């Protein structure tokens, strides 16, 4: 569990560092479809929290296969060969 948490934090660090550029990259197609509009913040922390949350969700998406692998390595020794199939 600790290794898995450490890997999640290692994935989060560079994504949080580039959170604004990730947000700009993902919103660019939307802004191209609506050329005369712009994105607005609907609350005070929106301009900061939306890119951060986006980076955390992307990190979770990238981390999940590693977590499943770790979970399988924990559970697999307790299973019979028939159950592993």
N, C-alpha and C positions, 0 to 999 in steps of 0.2 A: 504494500500500500504506500509506503514512504517513497519507494523508487518511482512509483507511478505518479505520485504528487510532485516529486522533483522534476520528472520529465515534463509534466504539465507546466510547471513554472518556467522551465527552460524554453518551452515552446512559446509561452506568453511573453517573455521578455522582449524578443525582437519584434513581435507583433504589436506590442504596446508602444514600442519605440516608434514604429511606423504607422500608428493608428490613423493619423490624419491622411496620410497618403493612401492607405487602404480604403478609407472612406471615400476619398476623391475618386479612386479607381473604380469603385463599385457604383458610385452615383453618376459617373460620367455618361453612361448610356441613357439614363433617365433624363438628365439635363439636355442631352442631344435631341431626345424626342419632344421635349417641351422647351423650345429655344427662348421664349420670352418670359420664362418664369425662373424663380430661384427657390431654393430650399430655405425654410424658416425654422427657427427654434420655437417650440410651443411652451417651453418652460425655461427657467433660469439656467439650469444645469445641462440642458439639451445639447448645446454646442460642444460640451466637454464629454458628457456621458455616452452619447451615441457612438462616436468612434471607439471609445474604450470598450463598450459592450460588444460592438462588432468584432473587435480584436479578440476579446475573450471567447466569443462564440466560435470564431474561426479556429482559435487554439483548441477549444473543446472538440471541434470536428476533426482536427488533425491528430489529437491525442487519443481519441476513442479507440482506434484500432490497436494501439499499443496497450491500452487498458484491457481490452478484450483478450489480447495475447497473454498478458500477465494473469488475468483471471483464469484463463484456461490452464496455464502452467501451475496454478494453485490447486485447481479442482481435479485435473487429469490423473494425478497419482492415486487418488482415492477411488477411481472408477475401474470396473472390470473392463477387459478388452471389448466385450460385447457392448457395453454401455458407451464406450468411446466412439464407436461407429455411429 
